[in-house]
Amino acid sequence: MSRILLIYAAVIFIAGVVLFTYATLKKEKEVEEPETNAWMRILSIVLVVMAAACLFVSCSMN
């Protein structure tokens, strides 16, 4: 079970970093809806926190 959580943590962390980078790059360009970039950045931070929680739980299971 802990290996599955480690895999989830890695995948979620990578998705969060990619989403944050995408939102940051889109922020530099003129966008019709700037609120979308803010929500994408917030979602990416939430994903990184979820990855950290999965990592913590998987480490505490050993």
Secondary structure, DSSP 8 states (H G I E B T S, - for coil): -HHHHHHHHHHHHHHHHHHHHHHHHHHHS--S-HHHHHHHHHHHHHHHHHHHHHHHHHHHH-
